[in-house]
Amino acid sequence: MEQRAAQAKKTGSFNWQMASNYLFVLPALAMFLIFNFYPYIQVFYLSVFKWNGISMHKTFLWMANYKDILGDNPAWWKSMRNAAYVTGLALTFQNGLALVLAWLVDRDIRGGQIYRSIFFLPPILSGIVVGLIWNWIYQGDYGLLNAVLIKIGLGDLTHAWLAESSTALTALAVVHMWKGFGWGFIILLAGLQGIPRELYEAARVDGAGESRIFWKITVPLMIPVFILVSVLTVLGTMQMYDLVIVTTRGGPGLHTEVPMKRILDEITPGSRVGYASAMGVVFGVVLLIVSVVQIQLSKWFKAE
């Protein structure tokens, strides 16, 4: 009898301990539900209405907003193509540069600690500040880039980089990649430093060259890190907004329009909150699908 009472007391104490542990999670859970989950539900709810964001009256449209976005909104799909173009450049050139720099710093080159700080500086700068600086660099009349091209005898290559439809989007992509490569650099460097050095030493003892070591040891072990960087790159690039507003405002025409700006333009001054919410849902689904595909690819490579 005494043994059962002791066991019940012990079980009760354990349950109370578990409950007290969950209490520490409640503040974070409450913040997530209020500031993340509830807005998501509201966006889904508002996406089936016609509403200006102020009036108490909402007109129920069911799927009309979605049909218009998916079937008859060229500006929206133009913004998606622009974002996909910048994302493609970021996945290749931005992450390629980050990998090369991370690999060089991982090889304990002279001044490696200084380079870490320098390469991580652009991502922590304000997007507004970066946009203003590059706006001056790209300026057609007195910009630094055109001045350098003229100085070295390449005056024929000068452009109003952000004002011409043929160069605006690529020029904007360069700014975005310059600002964003530092995040990939830090993550890739952490992944490289997590590879046991004994594997490299054993490969060198067996006579493997640096190129073979890179492709047979470094790349396979870094695949999960590559996937992580790719997912973050896609999510960050597709949601680009501040650089666009400061540099081109989506122009010339719609040549640098991006989804986030398109969504906000529907809210102000258009006051089409329901339509903008439907755009947000479509955009969120696209990002979710891309992220899931990348994660599944990561699992497939791990299984291999």
DRENKETOR-276593 format. One record per residue (C-alpha): residue in three letters; z negated, x negated, y negated. Coordinates in nm, 2 decimals, always signed. Each point is the difference from the previous one (the first is absolute). Layout:
<atoms>
ATOM   res       c3       c1       c2
ATOM   ALA        Z        X        Y
...
</atoms>
This chain:
<atoms>
ATOM   res       c3       c1       c2
ATOM   MET    +0.00    +0.00    +0.00
ATOM   GLU    -0.09    -0.28    -0.24
ATOM   GLN    +0.32    -0.18    +0.10
ATOM   ARG    +0.21    +0.31    -0.10
ATOM   ALA    -0.18    +0.03    -0.33
ATOM   ALA    +0.06    -0.36    -0.08
ATOM   GLN    +0.37    +0.04    +0.10
ATOM   ALA    +0.03    +0.31    -0.22
ATOM   LYS    -0.17    -0.18    -0.29
ATOM   LYS    +0.24    -0.29    +0.05
ATOM   THR    +0.30    +0.23    +0.01
ATOM   GLY    -0.11    +0.18    -0.31
ATOM   SER    -0.06    -0.33    -0.19
ATOM   PHE    +0.35    -0.11    +0.10
ATOM   ASN    +0.16    +0.32    -0.12
ATOM   TRP    -0.18    -0.03    -0.33
ATOM   GLN    +0.11    -0.36    -0.04
ATOM   MET    +0.36    +0.11    +0.06
ATOM   ALA    -0.03    +0.28    -0.25
ATOM   SER    -0.15    -0.24    -0.26
ATOM   ASN    +0.29    -0.23    +0.06
ATOM   TYR    +0.25    +0.27    -0.08
ATOM   LEU    -0.18    +0.08    -0.32
ATOM   PHE    +0.11    -0.34    -0.14
ATOM   VAL    +0.36    +0.11    +0.07
ATOM   LEU    -0.03    +0.33    -0.18
ATOM   PRO    +0.06    -0.13    -0.36
ATOM   ALA    +0.32    -0.17    +0.10
ATOM   LEU    +0.11    +0.30    +0.21
ATOM   ALA    -0.07    +0.24    -0.29
ATOM   MET    +0.20    -0.21    -0.24
ATOM   PHE    +0.29    -0.01    +0.25
ATOM   LEU    -0.01    +0.38    +0.04
ATOM   ILE    -0.02    +0.07    -0.37
ATOM   PHE    +0.24    -0.26    -0.14
ATOM   ASN    +0.24    -0.05    +0.28
ATOM   PHE    +0.01    +0.28    +0.26
ATOM   TYR    -0.04    +0.29    -0.24
ATOM   PRO    +0.28    -0.11    -0.23
ATOM   TYR    +0.23    -0.04    +0.30
ATOM   ILE    -0.07    +0.36    +0.10
ATOM   GLN    +0.06    +0.12    -0.36
ATOM   VAL    +0.33    -0.18    -0.02
ATOM   PHE    +0.12    +0.18    +0.32
ATOM   TYR    -0.13    +0.33    -0.14
ATOM   LEU    +0.17    -0.04    -0.34
ATOM   SER    +0.33    -0.12    +0.15
ATOM   VAL    +0.09    +0.36    +0.11
ATOM   PHE    -0.05    +0.14    -0.35
ATOM   LYS    +0.18    +0.00    -0.33
ATOM   TRP    -0.27    -0.09    -0.25
ATOM   ASN    -0.01    -0.17    -0.34
ATOM   GLY    -0.35    -0.15    +0.05
ATOM   ILE    -0.16    +0.21    -0.27
ATOM   SER    +0.06    +0.37    +0.06
ATOM   MET    -0.23    +0.20    +0.23
ATOM   HIS    +0.31    +0.15    +0.16
ATOM   LYS    +0.18    -0.17    +0.28
ATOM   THR    +0.33    +0.12    +0.16
ATOM   PHE    +0.01    -0.03    +0.38
ATOM   LEU    +0.33    -0.17    +0.10
ATOM   TRP    -0.07    -0.09    +0.36
ATOM   MET    +0.25    -0.28    +0.09
ATOM   ALA    +0.23    +0.03    -0.30
ATOM   ASN    -0.13    -0.32    -0.17
ATOM   TYR    +0.05    -0.20    +0.32
ATOM   LYS    +0.35    +0.14    +0.05
ATOM   ASP    +0.10    -0.10    -0.36
ATOM   ILE    -0.14    -0.35    +0.04
ATOM   LEU    +0.15    -0.06    +0.34
ATOM   GLY    +0.34    +0.16    -0.07
ATOM   ASP    +0.08    +0.01    -0.38
ATOM   ASN    -0.18    -0.27    -0.19
ATOM   PRO    +0.22    -0.31    -0.05
ATOM   ALA    -0.24    -0.16    -0.25
ATOM   TRP    -0.28    +0.01    +0.27
ATOM   TRP    +0.22    -0.16    +0.26
ATOM   LYS    +0.13    -0.25    -0.25
ATOM   SER    -0.37    -0.11    -0.06
ATOM   MET    -0.06    -0.02    +0.37
ATOM   ARG    +0.31    -0.23    +0.05
ATOM   ASN    -0.12    -0.22    -0.29
ATOM   ALA    -0.34    -0.03    +0.15
ATOM   ALA    +0.15    -0.08    +0.34
ATOM   TYR    +0.22    -0.27    -0.15
ATOM   VAL    -0.30    -0.17    -0.17
ATOM   THR    -0.20    +0.04    +0.32
ATOM   GLY    +0.28    -0.17    +0.20
ATOM   LEU    +0.00    -0.30    -0.24
ATOM   ALA    -0.38    -0.02    +0.01
ATOM   LEU    -0.01    +0.01    +0.38
ATOM   THR    +0.25    -0.29    +0.02
ATOM   PHE    -0.02    -0.23    -0.30
ATOM   GLN    -0.35    +0.08    -0.12
ATOM   ASN    -0.16    -0.03    +0.34
ATOM   GLY    +0.22    -0.29    +0.10
ATOM   LEU    -0.11    -0.19    -0.31
ATOM   ALA    -0.36    +0.09    +0.08
ATOM   LEU    +0.03    -0.13    +0.35
ATOM   VAL    +0.16    -0.33    -0.10
ATOM   LEU    -0.27    -0.07    -0.26
ATOM   ALA    -0.28    +0.10    +0.24
ATOM   TRP    +0.14    -0.23    +0.26
ATOM   LEU    +0.02    -0.29    -0.24
ATOM   VAL    -0.36    +0.05    -0.13
ATOM   ASP    -0.12    +0.04    +0.36
ATOM   ARG    +0.14    -0.35    +0.07
ATOM   ASP    -0.27    -0.14    -0.23
ATOM   ILE    +0.24    -0.12    -0.27
ATOM   ARG    -0.14    -0.17    -0.30
ATOM   GLY    -0.14    +0.24    -0.25
ATOM   GLY    -0.01    +0.29    +0.25
ATOM   GLN    -0.31    +0.15    -0.16
ATOM   ILE    +0.16    +0.01    -0.34
ATOM   TYR    +0.32    +0.16    +0.14
ATOM   ARG    -0.21    +0.27    +0.16
ATOM   SER    -0.14    +0.10    -0.34
ATOM   ILE    +0.34    -0.03    -0.17
ATOM   PHE    +0.19    +0.21    +0.26
ATOM   PHE    -0.27    +0.27    -0.01
ATOM   LEU    +0.00    +0.03    -0.38
ATOM   PRO    +0.30    +0.23    -0.04
ATOM   PRO    -0.14    +0.29    +0.21
ATOM   ILE    -0.32    +0.02    -0.19
ATOM   LEU    +0.18    +0.02    -0.34
ATOM   SER    +0.04    +0.34    -0.16
ATOM   GLY    +0.33    +0.16    +0.08
ATOM   ILE    +0.04    +0.10    -0.36
ATOM   VAL    -0.05    -0.36    -0.12
ATOM   VAL    +0.24    -0.13    +0.27
ATOM   GLY    +0.26    +0.26    -0.11
ATOM   LEU    -0.02    -0.10    -0.36
ATOM   ILE    +0.03    -0.37    +0.07
ATOM   TRP    +0.31    +0.05    +0.22
ATOM   ASN    +0.14    +0.24    -0.25
ATOM   TRP    +0.01    -0.29    -0.25
ATOM   ILE    +0.14    -0.24    +0.27
ATOM   TYR    +0.29    +0.25    +0.08
ATOM   GLN    +0.07    +0.10    -0.36
ATOM   GLY    +0.37    -0.02    -0.07
ATOM   ASP    +0.00    -0.15    -0.35
ATOM   TYR    -0.29    -0.25    -0.01
ATOM   GLY    -0.14    +0.01    +0.36
ATOM   LEU    -0.11    -0.32    +0.17
ATOM   LEU    +0.23    +0.04    +0.30
ATOM   ASN    +0.32    +0.03    -0.21
ATOM   ALA    -0.11    -0.29    -0.22
ATOM   VAL    -0.05    -0.22    +0.31
ATOM   LEU    +0.34    +0.10    +0.14
ATOM   ILE    +0.17    -0.08    -0.33
ATOM   LYS    -0.19    -0.33    -0.02
ATOM   ILE    +0.13    -0.12    +0.34
ATOM   GLY    +0.36    +0.11    -0.07
ATOM   LEU    -0.01    +0.33    +0.19
ATOM   GLY    +0.04    +0.23    -0.29
ATOM   ASP    +0.26    +0.22    +0.18
ATOM   LEU    -0.28    +0.12    +0.23
ATOM   THR    -0.21    +0.14    -0.28
ATOM   HIS    -0.08    +0.38    +0.01
ATOM   ALA    -0.22    +0.26    -0.15
ATOM   TRP    -0.17    -0.01    +0.33
ATOM   LEU    -0.21    +0.32    -0.02
ATOM   ALA    +0.25    +0.19    -0.21
ATOM   GLU    +0.31    -0.03    +0.22
ATOM   SER    +0.04    +0.22    +0.31
ATOM   SER    +0.14    -0.28    +0.21
ATOM   THR    -0.30    -0.23    -0.04
ATOM   ALA    -0.30    +0.23    -0.10
ATOM   LEU    -0.12    +0.09    +0.35
ATOM   THR    +0.03    -0.35    +0.14
ATOM   ALA    -0.17    -0.15    -0.31
ATOM   LEU    -0.29    +0.25    +0.04
ATOM   ALA    -0.02    -0.09    +0.37
ATOM   VAL    -0.04    -0.37    -0.09
ATOM   VAL    -0.30    +0.09    -0.23
ATOM   HIS    -0.16    +0.21    +0.27
ATOM   MET    +0.04    -0.28    +0.26
ATOM   TRP    -0.13    -0.26    -0.24
ATOM   LYS    -0.31    +0.21    -0.06
ATOM   GLY    -0.05    +0.10    +0.37
ATOM   PHE    +0.07    -0.31    +0.21
ATOM   GLY    -0.36    -0.13    -0.05
ATOM   TRP    -0.15    +0.28    +0.22
ATOM   GLY    +0.22    -0.09    +0.29
ATOM   PHE    -0.06    -0.37    -0.06
ATOM   ILE    -0.38    +0.05    +0.04
ATOM   ILE    +0.02    +0.22    +0.31
ATOM   LEU    +0.26    -0.23    +0.17
ATOM   LEU    -0.20    -0.31    -0.09
ATOM   ALA    -0.31    +0.16    +0.16
ATOM   GLY    +0.20    +0.08    +0.31
ATOM   LEU    +0.14    -0.35    +0.03
ATOM   GLN    -0.35    -0.15    -0.04
ATOM   GLY    -0.12    +0.23    +0.28
ATOM   ILE    +0.23    -0.17    +0.25
ATOM   PRO    -0.19    -0.25    +0.21
ATOM   ARG    +0.10    -0.36    -0.09
ATOM   GLU    -0.03    -0.10    +0.37
ATOM   LEU    +0.32    +0.20    +0.08
ATOM   TYR    +0.19    -0.22    -0.25
ATOM   GLU    -0.15    -0.32    +0.13
ATOM   ALA    +0.08    +0.09    +0.36
ATOM   ALA    +0.36    +0.09    -0.09
ATOM   ARG    +0.04    -0.34    -0.18
ATOM   VAL    -0.14    -0.18    +0.30
ATOM   ASP    +0.26    +0.17    +0.22
ATOM   GLY    +0.27    -0.13    -0.24
ATOM   ALA    +0.08    +0.32    -0.19
ATOM   GLY    +0.15    -0.04    -0.35
ATOM   GLU    -0.12    +0.18    -0.31
ATOM   SER    +0.28    +0.25    +0.02
ATOM   ARG    -0.07    +0.09    +0.36
ATOM   ILE    -0.37    +0.03    -0.08
ATOM   PHE    +0.07    +0.24    -0.28
ATOM   TRP    +0.22    +0.23    +0.20
ATOM   LYS    -0.19    -0.01    +0.33
ATOM   ILE    -0.36    -0.01    -0.13
ATOM   THR    -0.03    +0.10    -0.36
ATOM   VAL    +0.24    +0.29    -0.01
ATOM   PRO    -0.12    +0.18    +0.31
ATOM   LEU    -0.37    -0.03    -0.10
ATOM   MET    +0.08    +0.11    -0.35
ATOM   ILE    +0.19    +0.32    +0.09
ATOM   PRO    -0.30    +0.24    -0.06
ATOM   VAL    -0.05    -0.17    -0.34
ATOM   PHE    +0.37    +0.04    -0.08
ATOM   ILE    -0.02    +0.37    +0.08
ATOM   LEU    -0.31    +0.04    -0.22
ATOM   VAL    +0.17    -0.17    -0.29
ATOM   SER    +0.31    +0.21    +0.05
ATOM   VAL    -0.20    +0.33    +0.00
ATOM   LEU    -0.18    -0.10    -0.32
ATOM   THR    +0.33    -0.12    -0.16
ATOM   VAL    +0.17    +0.34    +0.07
ATOM   LEU    -0.30    +0.20    -0.12
ATOM   GLY    -0.03    -0.21    -0.32
ATOM   THR    +0.36    -0.02    -0.09
ATOM   MET    +0.09    +0.36    +0.07
ATOM   GLN    -0.28    +0.11    -0.24
ATOM   MET    +0.11    -0.24    -0.28
ATOM   TYR    -0.05    +0.16    -0.34
ATOM   ASP    -0.16    -0.21    -0.28
ATOM   LEU    +0.27    -0.27    +0.00
ATOM   VAL    +0.27    +0.27    -0.03
ATOM   ILE    -0.17    +0.17    -0.29
ATOM   VAL    -0.05    -0.32    -0.20
ATOM   THR    +0.35    -0.15    +0.07
ATOM   THR    +0.27    +0.26    +0.04
ATOM   ARG    -0.16    +0.35    +0.01
ATOM   GLY    +0.23    +0.08    +0.28
ATOM   GLY    +0.32    -0.09    -0.19
ATOM   PRO    +0.27    -0.07    -0.07
ATOM   GLY    +0.08    +0.35    +0.12
ATOM   LEU    -0.19    +0.03    +0.33
ATOM   HIS    +0.09    -0.35    +0.12
ATOM   THR    -0.37    -0.11    +0.02
ATOM   GLU    -0.16    +0.34    +0.06
ATOM   VAL    -0.27    +0.00    +0.27
ATOM   PRO    -0.18    +0.28    +0.19
ATOM   MET    -0.34    -0.03    -0.18
ATOM   LYS    +0.16    +0.03    -0.34
ATOM   ARG    +0.22    +0.28    +0.12
ATOM   ILE    -0.31    +0.19    +0.11
ATOM   LEU    -0.19    -0.05    -0.32
ATOM   ASP    +0.31    +0.09    -0.21
ATOM   GLU    -0.01    +0.34    +0.17
ATOM   ILE    -0.36    +0.05    -0.11
ATOM   THR    +0.04    -0.12    -0.36
ATOM   PRO    +0.18    +0.13    -0.20
ATOM   GLY    +0.16    +0.23    +0.26
ATOM   SER    -0.33    +0.15    +0.10
ATOM   ARG    +0.14    +0.07    +0.35
ATOM   VAL    -0.33    -0.08    +0.19
ATOM   GLY    +0.10    +0.19    +0.31
ATOM   TYR    +0.33    -0.17    +0.02
ATOM   ALA    -0.15    -0.34    -0.06
ATOM   SER    -0.26    +0.07    +0.27
ATOM   ALA    +0.28    +0.07    +0.25
ATOM   MET    +0.16    -0.33    -0.10
ATOM   GLY    -0.33    -0.17    +0.07
ATOM   VAL    -0.02    +0.15    +0.34
ATOM   VAL    +0.35    -0.10    +0.09
ATOM   PHE    -0.06    -0.35    -0.13
ATOM   GLY    -0.33    -0.02    +0.19
ATOM   VAL    +0.17    +0.10    +0.33
ATOM   VAL    +0.26    -0.27    -0.05
ATOM   LEU    -0.26    -0.26    -0.05
ATOM   LEU    -0.20    +0.12    +0.30
ATOM   ILE    +0.31    -0.01    +0.22
ATOM   VAL    +0.09    -0.35    -0.11
ATOM   SER    -0.36    -0.12    +0.05
ATOM   VAL    -0.03    +0.16    +0.35
ATOM   VAL    +0.33    -0.17    +0.10
ATOM   GLN    -0.12    -0.34    -0.11
ATOM   ILE    -0.33    +0.04    +0.18
ATOM   GLN    +0.17    +0.11    +0.32
ATOM   LEU    +0.23    -0.31    -0.03
ATOM   SER    -0.32    -0.21    -0.03
ATOM   LYS    -0.14    +0.15    +0.32
ATOM   TRP    +0.33    -0.05    +0.18
ATOM   PHE    +0.02    -0.37    -0.11
ATOM   LYS    -0.37    -0.05    +0.12
ATOM   ALA    +0.09    +0.16    +0.33
ATOM   GLU    +0.29    -0.24    +0.04
</atoms>
